[in-house]
Amino acid sequence: MMLRGLAVGLLLLGLGCASPPSSPPQTEAHAPDPALQLQLAAKEFLRERIPDGRGKTILFLVDRSMELAALDAYLSACASLGMFSTSILVESRRDIDTPARLLLAYQEDWIPQWVLGAAASFDHVLVGTYWNYEAFLPSGLDSSKWQRLLYLTSRHLLSEQIRFPRPVLKALETSVESSLQKNLQAGIEITDPEGTRLSIPRFAVEGSGLTKLDQANGQIVVSIYYGLNPPMHLHLQGGEIKEISGGGKLGDAFRRVASQHRLTLQEISFGLNPKAALPEDFTSLDWAAWVSAWSTMNERSGTVRYRISATAQKGFSWQLANYYPTVRLGNEPLIQDGHLLALDSPQVAATLPEREKQAAWLKELWPPYPKVAPPTKTGGS
């Protein structure tokens, strides 16, 4: 691992320089500076996560999932917001280059003890990784100042997803939570075109998600849209995964964990952002960018996310997803063929800022099933 120094906004110093006297006047329009665009996007994220950040000290704890250009943007944004920041780059194992290998590495302690000691002196710790780092925070540590850094690449920092109006996102969350609470006794049914058939007559609601799923019965099919060929079938009874079939190498990894631990469905949550989407060049991305894209598309509105955990096994937690589900709460539909129906709500549309009262913000970037071509690159096949 290595230590990156405090960031300053020096990359902006040359933006306003005049041309030399002998040069002709520059009349053509210039494209926005990419570094400046990244910094502005990073500032928006930091303002939301650390609204009282001026004068605070920030540690960015990252691994190779984090693109360095994006990290530099966060560090520069901290400087412009009056925060004092530095970063530690943890060299994660190079042989962990597929989802299957990442899944089987759950028992490894990703954060060295000396890093935990260093982090104690900072006001906030922002973690840029796809490891389940929360499981390795020792008891007694103030975990409230630790937050996951959601946008780890330049692509995501400049995407419509991060610019999606926050009041609208909050309204979508409130709408989903209201539907869940209203139909708490009606149960929930989840189906999808790949074969998912899940029935949960009783559950608890936490925010806009579901917990206490010990009455979940049926099967979850994680398909080629998740990057698996053949699809992986998880057969559930009483909230416990009783059998796993298919799924290629990732399926093999799950079966290996299931042979040692009891796997249960811990949480179901729903993607809310209509501008979260899979990049067109998904199949050609390198490992870090691929994992970043895969994680981001789980935020897409209409996605159903399943959190699978191993009972009594610290560190194992994995998120699976359906991208074109139909979800019904009794007789009330919540999601239809991957379309989050709250996007059609006048109450949600009314939260758009006046200058942005455009239906385009509420239009999903993904086409309806099955017109989207499934990704073929995967570490699971």
C-alpha positions in Angstrom: 0.0 0.0 0.0 1.1 3.6 -0.4 0.1 7.0 0.9 -1.1 9.7 -1.5 -0.6 13.2 -0.3 -3.0 16.0 0.5 -4.7 17.2 -2.7 -4.9 20.8 -3.7 -6.7 22.5 -6.5 -3.6 23.2 -8.6 -5.2 21.5 -11.7 -7.4 24.6 -12.1 -4.6 27.2 -12.1 -4.1 27.4 -15.8 -7.7 27.6 -16.9 -7.9 31.4 -17.1 -4.5 32.2 -18.6 -4.5 34.7 -21.5 -2.8 33.9 -24.8 0.7 35.3 -25.5 0.7 38.8 -27.2 1.8 37.3 -30.5 -1.0 34.8 -30.6 -4.2 35.6 -32.6 -7.4 36.1 -30.5 -9.1 32.8 -29.6 -12.7 33.0 -30.8 -13.6 29.3 -31.0 -15.6 27.7 -28.2 -13.7 25.4 -25.9 -15.0 22.2 -24.5 -15.4 22.1 -20.7 -12.3 21.0 -18.9 -12.8 17.3 -17.9 -10.9 17.8 -14.6 -13.1 20.7 -13.7 -16.3 18.8 -14.6 -15.1 15.9 -12.4 -14.4 18.2 -9.5 -17.8 19.8 -9.7 -19.5 16.5 -9.7 -17.4 15.3 -6.7 -18.3 18.5 -4.8 -22.0 17.8 -5.2 -21.5 14.3 -3.8 -19.4 15.6 -0.8 -21.9 18.4 -0.1 -24.6 15.8 0.2 -22.7 13.4 2.3 -20.8 15.9 4.5 -22.9 19.0 4.5 -20.9 20.6 7.4 -17.6 19.7 6.0 -15.6 22.9 6.1 -12.6 22.5 8.4 -13.1 18.7 8.7 -10.5 16.1 8.0 -11.3 13.4 5.4 -9.5 10.1 4.7 -10.2 8.4 1.4 -9.5 4.7 1.9 -9.5 3.1 -1.6 -8.2 0.1 -3.5 -7.9 -0.5 -7.2 -11.6 -0.4 -7.7 -11.1 3.4 -7.5 -10.1 5.2 -10.7 -7.3 7.6 -9.8 -8.7 10.5 -11.9 -11.9 10.2 -9.9 -9.9 10.1 -6.6 -8.0 13.2 -7.6 -11.4 14.9 -8.3 -12.6 14.1 -4.8 -9.4 15.4 -3.2 -9.5 18.6 -5.2 -13.2 19.0 -4.3 -12.3 18.7 -0.7 -9.7 21.5 -1.0 -12.2 23.8 -2.7 -14.8 23.1 0.0 -12.4 23.9 2.8 -11.8 20.3 3.9 -8.5 18.7 4.7 -8.0 15.4 2.9 -5.6 12.6 2.2 -5.9 9.1 0.8 -4.5 5.6 1.5 -4.4 3.2 -1.4 -4.7 -0.4 -0.2 -3.2 -2.9 -2.6 -5.9 -5.6 -2.8 -5.0 -9.0 -4.1 -4.3 -9.1 -7.8 -5.7 -12.6 -8.2 -9.2 -11.4 -7.2 -10.3 -10.5 -10.7 -13.8 -12.1 -11.0 -17.0 -12.0 -9.0 -16.5 -15.7 -8.0 -13.0 -15.0 -6.5 -14.3 -11.9 -4.8 -17.1 -13.9 -3.2 -14.7 -16.5 -1.9 -12.4 -13.9 -0.3 -15.0 -12.9 2.3 -13.0 -14.2 5.2 -10.0 -11.9 4.5 -9.5 -8.9 6.6 -9.3 -6.1 4.0 -8.3 -3.3 6.3 -4.9 -3.6 8.0 -4.8 -2.7 11.7 -2.4 0.3 11.1 -5.0 1.8 8.7 -7.7 1.5 11.3 -5.4 3.3 13.7 -4.7 6.1 11.3 -8.4 6.4 10.4 -9.2 7.2 14.1 -7.7 10.6 13.8 -10.0 11.7 10.9 -13.5 13.2 11.1 -14.8 11.2 8.2 -13.6 8.1 6.3 -14.8 7.6 2.7 -14.2 4.1 1.5 -13.8 3.4 -2.2 -14.0 -0.4 -2.7 -16.4 -3.2 -3.5 -15.3 -5.2 -0.5 -17.7 -5.8 2.3 -15.5 -3.6 4.5 -18.2 -3.0 7.1 -17.9 -6.6 8.4 -14.3 -6.1 9.4 -14.7 -2.9 11.4 -13.8 -4.0 15.0 -16.4 -3.6 17.8 -16.1 -0.3 19.6 -15.0 1.6 16.5 -17.1 4.7 15.7 -18.5 3.3 12.4 -20.8 6.3 12.0 -18.0 8.3 10.4 -17.3 5.6 7.8 -19.2 5.9 4.5 -19.0 4.1 1.2 -17.9 6.1 -1.8 -20.5 5.3 -4.4 -19.0 6.8 -7.6 -15.5 5.4 -8.2 -14.9 6.2 -11.9 -15.0 9.3 -14.1 -17.8 7.8 -16.1 -20.1 7.7 -13.0 -19.1 11.1 -11.7 -20.1 12.6 -15.1 -23.3 10.5 -15.5 -26.9 11.7 -15.3 -27.2 9.3 -12.4 -25.2 11.5 -10.1 -27.0 14.7 -11.4 -30.5 13.3 -10.9 -32.4 15.7 -8.7 -32.2 14.7 -5.0 -35.7 15.9 -4.1 -37.1 13.6 -6.8 -35.0 10.7 -5.6 -36.3 11.3 -2.0 -39.9 11.5 -3.3 -39.4 8.1 -5.1 -38.1 6.6 -1.9 -41.0 8.0 0.1 -43.5 6.7 -2.5 -42.1 3.1 -2.4 -42.0 3.2 1.4 -45.6 4.3 1.6 -46.7 1.5 -0.7 -44.9 -1.1 1.4 -46.3 0.2 4.7 -49.8 0.4 3.3 -49.7 -3.2 2.1 -47.8 -4.6 5.0 -50.4 -7.4 5.5 -50.9 -8.1 1.9 -47.6 -9.9 1.2 -45.4 -9.5 -1.8 -45.0 -11.4 -5.0 -41.9 -11.0 -7.2 -41.6 -12.6 -10.7 -39.4 -12.0 -13.7 -39.1 -13.3 -17.3 -36.1 -15.4 -16.4 -38.0 -17.6 -13.9 -37.9 -15.8 -10.6 -41.0 -16.7 -8.5 -40.8 -15.4 -4.9 -43.7 -15.2 -2.4 -43.4 -13.5 1.0 -46.6 -13.3 3.0 -45.1 -11.4 5.9 -42.2 -9.1 6.2 -41.0 -6.0 8.0 -40.3 -2.6 6.3 -37.2 -0.6 6.9 -37.1 2.6 4.9 -37.9 1.5 1.3 -36.7 -2.0 1.8 -37.8 -5.3 3.3 -36.3 -7.3 6.2 -37.4 -10.3 8.4 -37.8 -12.5 5.4 -38.1 -15.8 7.1 -41.3 -16.6 5.2 -39.8 -16.2 1.8 -40.5 -19.2 -0.5 -39.8 -19.8 -4.2 -36.8 -19.2 -6.4 -34.6 -16.3 -7.4 -33.1 -16.6 -10.9 -30.0 -14.5 -11.5 -29.8 -14.3 -15.2 -27.5 -13.3 -18.1 -28.5 -9.7 -17.5 -26.5 -10.0 -14.3 -23.7 -11.4 -16.3 -24.3 -15.1 -15.7 -24.6 -17.8 -18.4 -26.1 -20.2 -17.5 -28.4 -18.5 -15.0 -28.1 -19.2 -11.3 -31.2 -20.6 -9.5 -31.5 -20.0 -5.7 -34.3 -22.1 -4.2 -35.6 -20.7 -1.0 -37.7 -22.1 1.8 -38.5 -20.2 4.9 -36.0 -17.5 3.9 -33.2 -20.0 3.7 -31.4 -21.0 0.5 -31.8 -24.7 0.3 -30.4 -25.4 -3.2 -28.3 -23.6 -5.8 -28.1 -24.6 -9.4 -26.4 -23.2 -12.5 -24.5 -19.9 -12.4 -21.2 -21.1 -13.8 -18.1 -20.2 -11.6 -20.1 -17.8 -9.4 -22.6 -20.6 -8.8 -19.8 -22.9 -7.9 -18.5 -20.3 -5.4 -22.0 -19.9 -3.8 -22.3 -23.7 -3.5 -18.9 -23.8 -1.8 -20.0 -21.2 0.7 -23.4 -22.9 1.2 -21.7 -26.2 2.0 -20.0 -24.5 5.0 -22.6 -22.0 6.1 -26.4 -21.5 6.2 -27.3 -18.9 3.6 -30.3 -16.7 4.1 -32.2 -13.9 2.4 -31.5 -10.9 4.7 -32.9 -8.0 2.8 -34.8 -6.9 -0.3 -34.4 -3.4 -1.6 -35.4 -1.5 -4.8 -33.4 0.6 -7.2 -34.8 4.1 -7.6 -32.7 6.1 -10.1 -34.0 6.0 -13.7 -30.7 7.4 -14.9 -28.6 4.5 -13.6 -27.8 2.3 -16.6 -25.4 -0.3 -18.0 -22.7 1.3 -20.2 -22.9 0.2 -23.9 -19.2 -0.9 -23.8 -19.9 -3.0 -20.7 -18.3 -6.1 -22.2 -15.0 -4.4 -23.0 -14.4 -2.7 -19.6 -11.4 -3.7 -17.4 -12.1 -5.5 -14.1 -12.3 -2.4 -11.8 -14.6 -0.5 -14.2 -16.7 -3.6 -14.9 -17.4 -4.1 -11.2 -18.1 -0.4 -10.8 -20.6 -0.6 -13.7 -22.2 -3.7 -12.3 -22.7 -2.2 -8.9 -24.1 1.1 -10.3 -26.7 -0.6 -12.5 -28.2 -2.1 -9.4 -29.3 1.4 -8.5 -31.5 1.6 -11.6 -35.1 2.2 -11.0 -37.2 -1.0 -11.1 -34.3 -3.3 -10.0 -35.0 -5.7 -7.2 -31.9 -6.3 -5.1 -31.4 -9.3 -2.8 -28.9 -9.3 0.0 -27.7 -12.8 0.8 -25.8 -13.5 4.0 -24.2 -16.4 5.8 -25.6 -17.0 9.2 -23.0 -16.7 12.0 -20.3 -16.0 9.4 -18.8 -12.5 9.7 -17.9 -10.9 6.4 -20.1 -12.8 4.0 -22.7 -10.6 2.3 -23.5 -10.5 -1.4 -26.0 -8.6 -3.5 -27.9 -10.2 -6.4 -30.5 -8.6 -8.6 -33.4 -8.9 -11.0 -33.5 -6.1 -13.6 -36.9 -6.7 -15.3 -39.1 -7.9 -12.4 -42.8 -7.5 -11.7 -43.5 -6.8 -8.1 -47.0 -6.8 -6.6 -48.1 -6.0 -3.0 -51.4 -7.8 -2.8 -53.4 -6.3 -5.7 -51.2 -3.2 -6.0 -48.4 -3.2 -8.5 -45.1 -1.6 -7.4 -42.9 -2.5 -10.4 -44.2 -3.7 -13.8 -41.7 -5.4 -16.2 -38.8 -3.5 -14.7 -40.6 -0.1 -14.7 -40.9 1.5 -11.2 -44.5 2.8 -11.2 -43.7 5.6 -8.8 -42.0 7.3 -11.7 -45.5 8.0 -13.1 -46.8 9.6 -9.9 -47.8 13.3 -10.2 -46.6 13.7 -6.6 -43.1 12.7 -7.7 -43.2 14.8 -10.8 -44.2 17.8 -8.7 -40.9 17.6 -6.8 -38.8 18.5 -9.9 -37.3 21.9 -9.6 -39.0 24.6 -11.7 -36.2 24.9 -14.1 -36.2 21.1 -14.6 -39.9 20.3 -15.0 -39.1 17.9 -17.8 -40.5 14.4 -18.2 -37.0 13.5 -19.5 -35.6 13.3 -15.9 -38.2 10.6 -15.2 -37.6 8.6 -18.3 -35.5 5.4 -17.8 -32.3 5.0 -19.8 -32.7 1.2 -20.2 -35.1 -0.1 -22.9 -37.8 -2.5 -21.9 -37.2 -6.2 -21.8 -36.1 -8.0 -24.0 -34.8 -5.3 -26.4 -31.6 -4.8 -24.4 -28.8 -7.1 -25.4 -27.5 -9.1 -22.4 -23.9 -8.6 -21.4 -21.6 -11.4 -22.3 -18.5 -10.5 -20.2 -18.5 -11.9 -16.7 -16.3 -13.4 -14.1 -19.1 -15.7 -13.2 -19.2 -17.8 -16.4 
